[in-house]
Amino acid sequence: MKCMRRFAHLSPFGYLNCTQFLGAMNDNIYKLLIVFCFIALEGKEASNKIIASVGAIYVLPFLFLSSTAGTMADRFSKRSIIVAVKFVEFFVMLLGLVSFYMGSKVLAYGALFLLACHSAIFAPCKYGIVPEIVPADRISKANGIVTSCTYSAIIVGTFLASFLTDITHYNFILSSCAAIFFAALGIFFSLGIPKTPPSGSQKEISPRFITELFINLKLIFKQPSLLSAVLGSSFFLFVGSYAQLNMIPFALEALGLTDVQGGYLFLLTALGIGAGSLLAGKLSGKTVELGLVPFGGYGIAACCILLSICQDNLALEIILITLIGIFGGLYLVPLDSYIQLASPKTIRGQVIATTNFLGFCGVLLSAGMLYFLSEIVGLKAANGFLVMGIIAAIFVTGITLAISGYVTRFFYMILARYKFRATVNGKESLQGHAASIFFSTLPSWPWSAILIGSQSRRMKLFVLRETSDKGSWFQRFLQKLRIKHSVSSLAELEPDTKTGTTILEAIGRGTSVAIFLPKEFAEEIRPLKAKWQHHLPVAFFSFKEKHSAPFEAELTQL
């Protein structure tokens, strides 16, 4: 009773976290129990085929049901759906026990398919309900906790599957009783999530999921940064699934471990993802920090390549496997947070569902890639990690270029925080981090760094040629990234010009703009500001570099 009273004091987010933790844990327990059961029956030589089959069967419902699940999450109460699927999970786990009792591979795979259906419907609700029960300035932190708990669940589930198999001496009937208990506990926690109203969508559920997918993709394509985040998040499932599937063959071939010990080995990756997710939430603070994505992505690629090179050093391999997870958390949390914030409320579930669909296409592809590389090409598991590292490096390069504005903003934020020590005053004038136009009569360097570092959005710079720092390599670099633009006259900056249209388009995409002019233009820019005020309202704020006069900035906002 004392324990129950403690649970009664959980926050709404706490109940959600416990519910999703138990669900993710059960998925991994049951998947690995199937793997261990049929490897024991068919022999280690069948391990690659069994693992690939389990991976493929688990992912199919995410392909067929993601669109439907997203529409359901937008149309109905997410809390009601969560409670319903938790009851389904309980009965599926009962079916799993029967499959082990009968020794039926078909029935075991059928239960796995139904368990995946439960998870496919649960996923859009799990992520879509976060902005409904958590304040906006805690989204990054909340996603860091959710992702950390999800991979902690993978750790616990992977450990328990191996541990239960060990202590019951491969008695899978007894082992599956634990999964039934955890499913019942999941029902209890789901009932503690507060009721949430539907988001307002009136979209009908359609069985034509491919058509629905293309409709959702069209909506996502209208926001290039959202598209990059969706593709980046989906790619993580491809990499993570391949790492999980390839870990047991890697342990058998390269490290001389058993299949069960290989299951334990993947715990290190999941543990690293949990730690990296918490770190990403802390580093992001109250903003969504997409600048962490390249750092995490290239870290994953480097560690995968080093795994194949250093396969004779077990201690180093353990470190690299853990680092893959840490870099993975830094990579994933900003992307998932951005998807939740950038998606319109009425289609948030559909956007998340589309991300899940693409991600589980990647999971299916990873199972096919494992089979192709190991069975057809004949590559060792260690060389499989080398191939994955190269693929990851290429993909992350593309994502980095696509979000280069956020990466530059992250660099400027670090520079402003640790070199210039800027103090921001009147930040409340930014009205919820709206896209803005800033006017300044100070030199573009270093004031552009201080200004960009104080914002949570990307920024474009427009500078009169007389004030541009032509000798600065960094200024030239910004011009190549199309972040900095030079203009030859003040007239080019008026709203009805080509440059003015570019400025309005940038603001429409959520990108702020800073206009740097020489001091002698201070009087002449007043009519320019007045013209812009016909398009956007005006607000004021200021900031100052350490040991300098304050920079008083006038800005217009979207």
N, C-alpha and C positions, 0 to 999 in steps of 0.2 A: 504493500500500500504506500509505503514511503517513497518507493521508486516511482509509482504512478503519479504521486503528487508532484514529484520533480518534473515529470514529463508535462504536467498541466501548466507549468510556467514557461514552456517553450514559446518562442515567438512564432508568428505565421511562417516566416522564412525557415525557422528551425524545424517545424513539422514537415515542410516541403523537402528540406535537406535530408531528414531521416527517411522519408518515403522514397526519395530517389536513390539514396545510398543502398537501402535494402534491395531495391529492384535491380540496380546495377550489379550488386554482389550476387544475387540469385542467378542472373544471366550467366555470370562467369563460373559459378559453382556447377550449374547444370551442363554448360558446354564442355567443361573440362572432365566432368564425370563421364560423359559420353565418350570423349577422346580416350581416357584411361581405360574404360570398360572394353572398347573394341580393339584397342592396341593389345590389351591382355588376351583377347580372344583370337585375334588374327595375326599377332606378331609385330615386332618393331619394324619389319620391312614394309609394312602397310601404313606406317605413321604419316607419311606425307599425304597419301591419298585420303586417309581418314580426316586429318586436320583440314585439308582443302575442302572436303565435302561438308564438314561441320560449318566452316566459314561461309561457304556458298549458300547452304540452306538457311543459316541465320540471317543472311542479308536480304534474301528475296522479299520478305514482307515489307522491308523498308523501301524497296523499289515500287511495289504495287500499292502500298497503303499511305505513303508519305503525303501525297496530294490530298487524299481524303482526310487524313489525320489533321492536316493544316486547316482545311475548311471547317472541320468539326471544332477545332480549337478557337477559330475566329467567330463561329456562329453560336456555340453553346458555352456554358460556364466551364472554364478549364478545371475548376475544382471538382465538379460533378464527373467529368470524364476521368480524372485521376482516380477518384474513389471507385468508379466502375471497373477500370482496368486492373486495379489491385485485387478485386474479387476474382477476376478472370485469371490472374496470375496464380492464385491459390489453387484453383481447380486444375490448371495446367501442370502444376507441380505434383498433384495427386496422379495425373496421367503419367508423368515421368516415373513415378515410383512403380506403377503398373508395368511400364515398359521394361524396367530393369528386372522385375519379378518374372516376366515372361521371356526375358532375354531377346526381345524383338528389336532389331535394328530399325525396321520400318516405323514401329510405334515410337521409338526413342527420337528418331528424326522428326516424326510428326509433332511430338510434344515440343521439340525445339523450334519448329516452324511456328507453332501457336504462341510460344513464349516470345518469339521475335515479333509477332503481330501485336502482342501486348506492349512491347517496348516501342514499336513504331508509332502507335497511337499515343503513347505516353510522352514521347520526346517533345513535340511542339508545345504541349501543355506545360511541361517541366520548365522549358526556357521562356515560353511566352508569358507565363504567370509571374515571372520575376519582376518585370517593371510594374506589375499591378500591386505587388505587396512590398516593394522595396523603393525608397526614395531615389530619384534620378541621380543624385550625387554619390550614391553608394552602389551603382550598378556594377562598376568595375570590381569593387571589393566583393560584392555578392557573387559575381561570376567566378572570381578567383576561388571563393569558398566552394561553390557548386562543383567547379571542375576539380578542385582538390579532393572534395569528398567523393566524386565519381570515381577518380582513379585510386583513392584510398579504398573504395569499395572493390575495385578490380584487384587491388593488393590482397584484401581480406578474402575475397571470393576465390582468387587463385590459390592462396595459401590454404583455405579451408578445403578446397577440392583435393589438393595434394595431401593435406593432413588427414582428412577423413578417409581417403583411400588407404593411407598408411595404417592408421590405428584400427580400422575395421578389417584390415587384411583383404582389401578389394571386395568388400561386401557393399555393393552399390545400392542395394535396397535400403540398408540401414543409413548409408550416407545421404540418400535423397530425403530422408525424414527431416534433416536439418533445413533443406530448402523449403519444405512445406511449412515449418515453423517460422522461417523468416518471411514467407509470403503472408502468413497470418499477422505477423507483427507489422508488416507494411500496410495492411488494411487499417490497423489501429492508428498509425501515425497519419495516414491520409485523411481520416475523419477529423483530425485536429486542424487541417488547413481551412482558413476562413472561406466562406462562400464568396465567390466573385461573379459579377454580372457578365453577360456576354459582351464582346467588344463592339457589337453593333453591325457586324457584317450580315447581309441577307443572302449571301451566295449559296446556291443550291449545291448539295453534294452530288458529284458526277462520277460515274464509273469509268469515264474516259480519262484516266489519270495522265496519260501521255499528253493529251490536249491541254489539260489543266496545268501540267508542268511547263509547257511552252508559253501559256498565258502568264504564269508567274515569272518565268524567265524574262519575258518582255517587260514586265513591271520592274524587275531588278535591273535590267539593262539601262533603264532610264537614269539610274544613279550609278555612275562608273565606280565610285568608291565602295558602294554597297556590293556591287558585282565582284570587285576584287576581294572583299571580305568573305563573301559566300564561297568563292572558288578556293580561297586560302584555307578556310575552315574545312571545306570538303577534302582538300588535299591532305590535311592532317590525319583524317580517318584512314586514307589510303596508306600513308606511311606507318601509322600506329598499328593498323591491322597486319600489315606485312611483317613488322617487327615482332608482333605477338605470334603470328603463325610460323615465322622462320626461327623463333627462339629455341623451340624444342629440337628441330633438326640440327641447329647450330650447336646446342649443348651436346647432342649425341655425337656429332662428327668432329667438331673442333676442340671441344673441351673435355670429352670423355666422360660426360655425366649421363645419368639415366633420364628417361622421359619425365618422371616425376620431379627430379631435381631441375630439369629444364623449366618446368612450370614454376618452381620457386624462383628461378633466375629472372623471369619476367617481372616478378614483384619489384625488382630494383627500378625498372623503367617506370612502372606505375607509381612507385614511391617518389621518384624524381619528378614526375608530372604533377603530383600533388604539391610538392615543395615549390616547383616552378610556378604553379598557378597562384599560390599564396604570395610568392614574391612579385609576380606580375601585378596582382591586385594592389599590393603595397606601393610598388613603383608608380603605378598609374594614378594613385591618389583619388581625387574626385573627378578625374577626366578619363577618357578612353585613349590610351596611349598606343596608337598604331606604330609609332617609331620603334617599339620593341620587337615587331614582327621580323624584320630582316635579321636582327641579332639572334633571335631564337631559331629562325629557319636555317641560317648558315651554320649554327651550332649543331643542329640535328644532322645536316649533311656531312660536316666534318667528322662527327663521332661515328656515323655509319661507315665512312671510308676507313677510319682508323680501326674499327672493329675487324675489318677484313685483313688489315696489315699486321695487327698485333695479336693474332689469334693464339699464339703460344704462351702469352702472358696472362694468366687467369686473373691476377690482381688488377692489372690494367684494364682487362675486359670488363670487370665488375664496375670499375670507375666510369668507363665509357658508356656502359649500359645505363647507369644511373644518370649520367650527364645528358643522354638522349632525352630522358624524361624531363629533366629540369629545363632544358632548352625548349622542349615541347610545350611546357606550361607557359613559358614566356611568349611563345609563338601564338598559342591558341586563345588565351583569355582576352587579349585586346580585340581579336577578330570576332569572337562570339559577343562581346560587349557592344561592339560597333553595330553588329547586325541587329541586336535588340533595340538599340537607340535610334538607328537610322531607318528602320522599317516603319512605315505608317501603321498606326494602331490597328486599323480595320483589316490589314492583310499581314500582320506580324506573324501569325501562326502559319500562313501559307509560305512566307519567306523562309521561316525556320524549317518548315517541312521540305521545301525545295532544297535547302542546304543539306538536310538529312538525306534526301534522295540522291543528290550528287555525291555526298560523302559515302553512302553505302554502295553506290556504283563503284566508288574507289575501293571499298572493302571487297566487293566481288572481284574487281580487277586484281586486287592484291592476292586473292586466292588463286585466280588464274595465272598470275605472274609467278607465284610460288611453284605451281604445277609445271608451268612451261620451263622455268629456269632449272628446276631440279630433275624433272622426269624426261623432258624432251631435249633440252640443251645439255643437261648433265652437269650443271654447275654445282659446286659445293655451297652449303649454306653461307659460309663466310664470304664467298664471291657474290652471293645474292645481296648481302649488305653493301658491298662495293657498288653494285649496279644501282641500288636504292639511293645511296649517297650522291651519286652523280645526277640522278633524276631530280632529287630534292634540290641540289644546288642550282640546276637550270630553272626549275619552277620558281624558287624563291627569288631569283634574279628578276624574273618577269613580274612577280608581285611587288618587289621593291620599286621597280620603275613605275608601276601603276599607282603606287601610293607615295611617290617621291616627295610630294608636298608635305605629307605627314612626317616622313623621315627627316626632312630638312627642318620642320618645326620642332621635332624632338631634339635634333642637334643644337638648334638655337636655344631651346629651353635649357639644356645642360650648360651651354655656353653662358647664357644670361644668369643662370643660377649660381654657377661656380666661378665665373670670371668677372662679370660686371656687377653681380649682387644687386639686381634691380629691385626696388620696392614699389609695388603698385598701389596707388591710391584711387578711391572711387570706382573700384571694380564692379560695384553694383550697377553702374551705368551701362554695363555690357548686356543687361537684360537677358540673362539666361544664355550667355555665350552666343549671341546672335552674330551672323556675318556682318561685317562693318567696313566702312571706308574711313581711313585715317589720313589727316593732312599734317605735314610736319615741315618746318623750315630748318631742320637740323640735318647734318650730313647723314647719308644713308648708312654709313658704317661708323660706329658700331650700333647706331640707334635702331637699325632694322633688326639686328640680333636681339636687342633688349625688347623691342616691341613684339616680335614674333614669339619670343620666349615667354611672354606674359599671356599669350592667347591659348585657347584650346583647339583652335581651328587652323587649317591651312591658310597661307597668305600669299598673295601676289604683290610684287613691288613695282611701282612705276616711278622712274627717276628721270629728271631732265638731264640731258647729256652733259651739261656743264657740271653737274654734281656727281656724276657717276665716277667710281674709282676704277679707272681703266687698268691700272697697274696691279690690282688685287686679283690673285688667282681665284680666290673664293667668289668674288663678284662675277668673274667670267664663268665659273662653274654654275652659279645660280642662273645666269643667262642661258646656258646650254640646257638646263632643266626647265626653262621657260617659267621660272619663278620670278626673275627680275626682267623688266622690260624698260628700254630707254625710249624717251620721247624727245622731240626736237623743239617743241613749243608748248606754251600753256594752253593754247587753243585746242590742241589735240586731246586734252583731258576733259573737255566738255561732254555732257551726257549724250548729245546727238551726233557725236563723231564715231569713227570706227573704234578708236580706243575706248570711248565711253561705252559703246555697246559691249566690248570685251569685259569691261569692269562690271556692268550689270549682269552679264552672263555668269561671271565668276561668283558674284554674290548670290545669284539664283541657284548655283550649285553648292552654296554653303561655304565658299572661300572668301575670306576677308581680303581687303585691298589697302595698301599703304602708298600714299603719294608723297614723295620727298622733293621739295623745291628749295632753291637758294633763298637766303634771308631777304634779298632784295625784292623778292616776289611776294612778301608778306601782305602788302596792301592789295596787290592785284588778285590774290587768290580769294579775297572776300566775295566778289561777284561769282566766282566759280563755285564756292561753297553754297551760295544762295541758290544757284541753279540745281545743285545736287539735292538741296533741301526740298525741292518740289517733288523729288522722287522718293526720298527717304527721310524719316525723322532724325533729329539731332540729339546727341548725348555727349557728355564730357567725362574725361578721367585723365589722370596724370600718373607718371612714374618717374623715378630718379635713379640714376646710377650712383653707387657709393662715391662720396666725395665730389658730387657734381650738383649742378642746379637741376631742379625738377623739369621734366619734359611734360609740358602742358599740351595734351592732345585733344583736338576737337574731332569728333567722328560722327558719321551718319550711319544709321543702322537699318538693316532689313526688317 
